[in-house]
Amino acid sequence: MDSEHLEAYLAGELDEKGRGQVEHALRHDVDLRASFVAQAQTDAALRALLGPGREAFQQGVLARLRSEGAGDRGFAKSVLLEIVEEREGRRPVAWPDLVKAGLISAAASVGLLLLLQSIILHERPVPSGGGGEVAFAARIERSENLVWDPASLGKVREDGWLAPGLLRLESGSAVVVFNSGATALVEGPAELSIESGNRMFLKSGRLAADVPPQAHGFTVNTPRLNAVDLGTRFGVVVDEEGNSELHVMEGEVAASRTSGRSVATVVREGLALRADGRTRSGLVSVAYGGDTFRLRLGSPAAVHPALRYAFDESFGATLEDTGKDRRFDIPLVAPGELDRSPRRAAGRTGGGLVFQPGETLDAPLSQEFRLDEAHTVAFWVKLPAKVGRETPERLLEYGSEGSSWLVACHSGTDGGIRGALRVDFGGGHVVGSTDLADGDWHHVAYRYLGGKGDPASQLHLFVDGKPETISGSWPGSLPKGGAKKLRLGGDREMGFQGWIDDLILFQEAVSTSSIQALSESGN
């Protein structure tokens, strides 16, 4: 018995004889019962996500799949449940959980299983202030003769960041870069939306995706097809009816139908598949046309740091800024403050600095450094494992006390993962998900996009070149005015113990590829 019979059972499309056959099979087939739970999860998640008060989600991929005739069921389970996890903070209930709860048993009438559709999802705790992804997950970094439909202009910022929702590109081409580092060269006319930092929906049009190792799993959903990267370069074409083709130019892609017969197929280099409206049939092989896709559009713009300390000086009491103008050399040991200065030590590459709580190092900044403008801060850090720490460890402060961006190692006492990268601003904060306090070097970065709204929605955190899942956040106000200084370390109560190397500050929200290049330097 295949998944289509279970879908039909859940949808009430079987007659009495058909229902009896399904129920008999469910009583005697453990694997089939597991499949049934997965189908029920999909059905319940769909109703939960598209029910009252879900207007924002209805602008996402599911609404567009419905508009293309996929119906109220039959969505690929992997895609739907991934969205449930990311957007709703929910987890599906496994079959053993339901048995333990006494809701079903091997001898029970399978009619009770229909209760799954209303109880299949349980809430799980959400970190303080929420969590998940920020509002802007991709941006246009290069374009050629780009013309947007007027209704889409409000979702495209002047700096290229793309807001959620359906976007219609009337003509021209654009390189869309995702937070994960994956890129998609989209050719108009096309309709698309950004679903997350590593997933997009292409309703119609043509694109070529280039996926670096850090973005493994990048996904393109269409009305008929799901394409999941397995380390590759591939092209997707979607016509006005939603019929979709996948052409793999390099590596492999896992392809499946969006609805109906959704078994995944691995498509290798030099092969192509098509998914049309016949949902009960498999994907069809078509002639390979990967050489017809446009793969390049201009060159990435060069970015230059405004401030960079390599800490490689082997002697002397001054650290030299190697940024664009070298105006911010600072004394390592200030007069009369020997006990408050860090020490030279081996760094991630070359020299570095080692700090103890209470040791600080200040770099005065000119008026051109503004707290309310887009910027990126990146550096290497090594922290020993901590036990029982109840306050965040301050690593770096961009600005002055009371008005600044503060980078710290999270204590975990007020939501979010203990030891993760944390950025504070104006009474709010955002916490990542990777424990930094493990005794190893990690490359950390945060990128503030600039713009209106809660700064938490404009922040991207990175660890070792990969965008961080947000495990905790709290809204706050935007720090304003001149930064005045950059401080490493903190006081005896809030300062940190550990090492720092190769500190860089950009006066712009640099690309993910630039951050990943910094994280790979010296490896």
N, C-alpha and C positions, 0 to 999 in steps of 0.2 A: 504494500500500500504506500503510495507516494504522498508528498506534501500537498498536492492539489486536492486530494480527497479530504485531508484535514482542514484545508482552507474552506472547502465547500461545506463541510460539517459545521464549522464555526459560523459560517455565513447563513446557515439555515437553508441551503440549496438542495439538500438530499431528501428523498422520500423516506418513508418509514423503514423500508427494507434496507436502503443505503445507510441510514443512521444505525440500524441494528448491526450491520456488518462492521462499521467503524467501531462501535462500542465493544463488540466481541473481540476485535483485534486489539483494542486498547487494554482490555483486561488481561491479555495473555502475552503481550509484547512489550518488554521493558523499554527497548529502544524507541518504539513507536510512541510510548507514553512521553518519553523525553522530547520527541519531536512535537507532540501535541502541546506540551507546556510552552515550547518555543513559539509555536504558532499563536497560542493564546496570549503570550507576552506581547507579541507584535500587535495583535488586535486590540488588546487593552491599552497598550502604549499609544496607539494611534488615536483612540478615543480620548485618552487623557490629554494628549498634546494638542488635539484639535477641538477640544471642548470649549465651554464658555471661558472667557478671559485669556484665551491663547492667541489673541490677534497677532502678536509679534511673531509667534512661531508659524502662523498660517502664511506669513510672507516668505517662508523658507522653502526648502526643497520639497517637503511633502505636499504642500499646496500645489506646487507646479506639477508634481507627478500626478496628482489627482486631476488637474486640469487637462492632462494629456491622456486621460482615459484609463489610468491605472486602477481606479475604483477605491473603495474603502479598505481593501485588504490586499494581500499579495505583495507588499513591499518587501524588498530584500531584508531579511531579519538583521543581518550584520549592520546594515546602514542605519536602520531605524533604531536599534538598541544602542548603537554608538551615539546617536543624537540624544536619546533619552539620558544616557550617562552624562554627556557634555552639557546639555541645556537645562535639564530638569533636576539634577542632583538626586536621581532615583536609581534603584537597582532592581533587576528582575528577581523574582522569587524562584528558587530551584525546586525541582520535584520533591527532594527529601524534606525541604522546609514545609511543604504543604502536607506531607504525610505526618510529620511530627506534630503539626498543628491540629491533626485530627480532621482535616477538611476532606481528605480522600483516603481510601484504602483499596487494596486489591479487590475486595469483595463488594465495594460500594458501587451504587449505580453511577454510571458514567455521566448521567445527567447532572450530578453534583459538580462535575468538572466545569460546567458552564459558569459556575460561580467564579472561576479563575479570571474571567474577563472583567470582573469588577473589583477583585481583591489582589490581582497578580502583582501590582506594584506597591512596594512599601517605601515610605520616605526614609532617607538616611540623613543624618545631621549634616548641615551645610556650615562651613566655617563662618566666623563672624563677618557680617557684611556681605556674604555671598561668596562666589568663587567662579571659576571657569575661565572663559576667554574675554579679552577686551573687545571693545566695539569695533575696532579697526584691525583687521587681520591680514590685509594685503594692500598693496599700492601699485600704481603705475609708475614705473621708473624710466621708461623710454616709450616714445610713441611716434607715429608718422601719419600725418593727415587725419588726425582723430576727430570724428564728429559724433557727438552723443545725441540721442533723442532728448528733446527739452525736458521731458518728465524725469530723466535720469540725472540731470545736471546737479540737482540738490543733493545727490548721494556721492558726488565726486568732489573731494576737497581740492583746493587750489594746489596743494602740495602732492596730489595724486593718491592720497589714502581713500579707500573705497568703503562706504558704509554698507551695512547689510541691506538686502532687498534686491529685487530684480533690476538689472541694468541693461539698457538697450544701446548697443553700439551700431550707429547707422552706417558708418564707413570708416576706413582707415585701419591701422594696426596698433597694438599696444602690448608691451611686455609687462605682465602682472607678476609681481614678486610677492610670495607669501611669507608669513612670519617664519615658517619652517626653513625657508631658503629655496623651496621649489619655485620654478618660474613657468609661466604659461604665456606663449606668444599667441594672442587672440587676433583673428582677422575678421573685420566686419564685412557684411552685417552679422551681428551676433547678439544673443541674449544670454546673460550669465548672472550669477550671484556668488558671493563669497560666503561659504558656510562655516568655515573655521580657518585657523592658520595653516591647515594642511588638507583642506577639502574645498571643492567648488562644485557648482551646478551649472551645466551648459545646456540651456534649453534649445538653442539653435546656434549654428555658426561653426567655426573651425578654429582649432587651436593645436599647438605643439607644446608639449610639456617636457621640461628638462629637470630631472630630480637628482640632487646630490645625495650622498649617503645619509647625511643628517636628517633628510626629509623622507626617508624610507616610509612607504605607506601612503604617500600622497594619492588622493582619490579625486577622480572626476566622475560625477554622477550625471546622467542624462535621463530623459524621459523613458528610455528603453534599456539603458546600459549602465553598469557600474564598472569602472576601471580603477584598479588599485595597483599602484607601483610596487614592484619588487626589486627596484634598483635599475632605472632605465630612462630612456627617452622615447616618447610615443606621441602619436597624433590622434585626434578625435574629430569626427565630422558629424554634425547633427542637422538633418533637413527640417523643413517647416512642420512636418508631421511627427517629428520626434524620432524617426528612424536614425540609427546611430551606427557609425563604423569606427573601429579601433585598428590603428596601424602601428606596429611596434618597430621602431627604428634601431633600438639598442636595448639589450637586457631582456627582462620579462615583465609581463603584466598579468594580474589575475582579473579575469573578466567574467561577469555574470549578468543575467537579465535583471532589470529593476523589479519586475513583477513576473508572476507565473513560474516558469521553470528556471529557477535562479541558482542552479548549481554552477560553481565557479570553474572556469577553464583557464589554465595557464597558457598565455599566448607568448611565443618566443620571437626573437628578432627575425625580421623579414616576413612575418605572417600578419594577416589581417582578418577580422571577423566583423559580422554585421548583425545587429539586433533590430528586427522590425516589429510590427504590431501583433505578430502571431506568438502570443505569450506561452503557448503550450509546446512550442517547438524549441529546439536548441539554437545556439548561436551558429550562424552560417559562415563558412569560409568564403572570402572574396579575394579578388586580385589585389596583391600588395601595391600600395601607392605611397609608401613613406617618403619617396624622393620628391613628391609634389608639395610637401609641407615646407613652409618658410620657417627656418630655424634661428635666424639671426636678425636683429634689428638694432643697428647702431652699436655703440660701445658704452659700457658703464662709465658714468662720470667719476673722475678721480676725487677722492675725499682726502682732506688734510686735517690733522689734529690741531686744535688751538693750543693744546697743552699736552706735553708728554714728558714723563720722567721715567727713564730707564733704570736709574739707580745703579749704573754700572761703574761709577767713579770708584777707584780703588783707594783713594786717599784724599785728604783735604776736607774742609768743613762746609763745602758748598755743593748742592745738588743742581745740576744743569738741566733746565727745561730744553727739550729738543723739539718743541712744537714749531708752528709756522713762523714765529717772530722772536722766540727765545728771550722774552722779556721778564720771565718769572723765575729766575734762579733764586734759590732760597738757602739760607744757612741750615746745615744739619743740626748744629749745636748752637742755640741762641745764647748770648752772654748771660751768665748767671743761671742758666736753666739746664744744666747738664743732667740733672735727675729727671727732667721731663722730656728728654730727647730719645728717639729710637736709636738703635745701633745698626751698623752695617752688618750684613750677613749674606750668605749664599742665597741667590734668588732662583726663580724658575729658570731663567737663562742669565748667566752672568751674575752681577751683584743684585742685592735686594735690601730690604729693611726688615728688622724684627722688632716687634712692639710688645710691651707689657702694659697692663691697665694703668692709666695715668700718664702714659707717654703720648705726646702729640707732635705734629709737625704741620705748620701753617704756611700756605703759599698765598700771599696777597694777590688779588686779581684786579684788573682794570675795569672801567665802567662798561666795557663792551660785553662783559659776561652778565647776562640777564637771567634771572630765575624763571621768569614766565615765558621763556622762549624755548623752542625745541632744542634738545641737546642729547648727547650720549656719553656715558661714563663707562669705562671698562678697565679692568686690572686683574692681575693674578693674585690669589690669596691662598694661604695654607693655614688651617686652624686645627689644633689638637682636639681630640674628642673631649666633650664637656659633659659633666655630670652635675645635675641639680642647679644649673644656672637659671635664675628667675627673671633676669632682665636681658633685653637684647644687647649684644655686643656691638658697639659702634665701630665701624670700619672706616667710614669716610663721611664727611659732611660738606656739601656744596652749598655755601651760604653761611649766614650767621645764626647764632642761637635765636630761635623764635621765628625765623623765616629762612627755610633751607630745605634742601633735599638731603635726606639722611639715609645712608646705606649701612645695613647692620646684618648680623647673624641672629635669626629669630630665636626667642626663648621657648616659644610654644605654649606660653601660659594664657594667651588670649586668642586662641584659634590659630589655625595654620600649623604646618609641619615644623617640628622642632629642628633647629639647626639650618633651616632654609634661608635663602637670600630674602632680605626684607628691605623695602624702600618706604620711608615715611615722608609725609608732606602735609603741611597745614592741618594737623589733627587727624589725618587719615593715613592709611598704609596699605601696602600690597605685599603678600608673602608668596614665595615660590614653593617648590615641592621637593627640591634636592637637598639632602643633608650635606652641608659643607664641612661640618666639624668631624672629619674622619681622618685627619692627619695627612691628607693628600693635597697636592696643588689643584686648584680649580680656577678656570677663567670665568669671571663673573662680569655681567654688564647689565645696565638698564638703559632704556631708550624712551625718552619723553617726546611724544609726537607734536605737542603744542596744539592750541585750539581751544574751543569752548567746551564747557562741561566738566564733570568730575575728573580730576587728574587720574584717578584709578582706572578710568576707561581709556586713558591715553598712554598708559605705561606698558612696556614690554620688558620682561625680565629674561635673561639668558644665563645658562650655566654650561660651560664647556661647548659653546656654540649652538646649543639647542634651546629653543624657546621653552620657558617654564610654564607648566600648568599652575594656575593660581589656586593655592590651597586656603587662602584667607585674605580678606580685604575689608577695608572700612573707608567710607567716603570722607573726603576732606576738601579743603580749599587750596587754591593754587598759590604757591609762594610767589611774591612779586618783588620787583625792585632789583637792584644790583646785587650780585653774589658777594662781592667784596673779598671773599677768601675761600680757599679750599683747605679743609683740615683733615689730616689722617690721624686715626686713633681717637681716644676719648679720655674722660676723667677716670679716677680709680674705681668708681662704681660701675660706669657704663663702658669703659674702654675695653679693648680686646687684647688677647694674647695670641700672637701668631706672626706670620710673614706676609709682606706685600711686595709685588714686583710689577714693573712695566705699566704704570698708570697713564691712561689716555683720556682726554676730554675733547669731544667734538662739539661744535656749536651748531649742530644739526642732528636730525634723527637719521643716522646713517643706515645703509641697507643691511639686511641680515647677512648677506654674503661678506660684507666688510667685517662684521662682528665675528663671523665664522673664520675668516682669514686670520684675525688676531688670535683666536683661540687655537689655531693650528700652528702658529709661529713657534718655532723652536722644537716642535714635536719630531 
